[in-house]
Amino acid sequence: MPRIANLYFKTAIIFLILGIAIGLHMSIAGDHSATGAHAHANLLGWVTMAIFGGYHALNPQKAARRLAMVQYAVYTFGVAVLIPSLYLMLSGNAAMEPIVAISSLIAFAGVLLFAVIIFSSGEPAVTTATSAAR
Ligand code: HEM
């Protein structure tokens, strides 16, 4: 499996553990106010990251590109800041709102970068340079 795919699955499982922990905490406490943080940890974290990892596993040439690692760093940073700040905001800390807003935009930038990866050609960069030189 390409390194980036493995990295995405490792990161995804951490978000699933975190998302389920928030869900169990909400259930036990009988307070569902953090539902948004729970749902986003599971969906932006576990589900979306596993899909990104699966895409890279199926496209090893794209997975080897520098853009794949840049996209991983941007998206993961956005989600990793979004989840705790959203949790704190929904738990009553209104000062977290700007951090939630900025981290949401960073996560969205990561999604747009993944769109660039999907729509780019699957040819390896070396082959493209070689063909251009011909
Ligand atoms: C043991 C595991 C889980 C527990 C204990 C749990 C618990 C909860 C609780 C207590 C709520 C709030 C319900 C409400 O107030 O209406 C909730 C909502 C939600 N959960 Fe989970 N959850 C679990 C796993 C998951 C997983 C794996 C996902 C997604 C992959 C997920 C996605 C959602 C979503 C999207 C909502 C929002 C539903 C809505 O607002 O209509 N949950 N969960």
Boltz pocket constraint, residues with backbone or C-beta under 6 A from the ligand:
constraints:
  - pocket:
      binder: B
      contacts: [[A, 19], [A, 20], [A, 23], [A, 24], [A, 26], [A, 27], [A, 32], [A, 35], [A, 38], [A, 39], [A, 42], [A, 43], [A, 46], [A, 47]]
      max_distance: 6.0
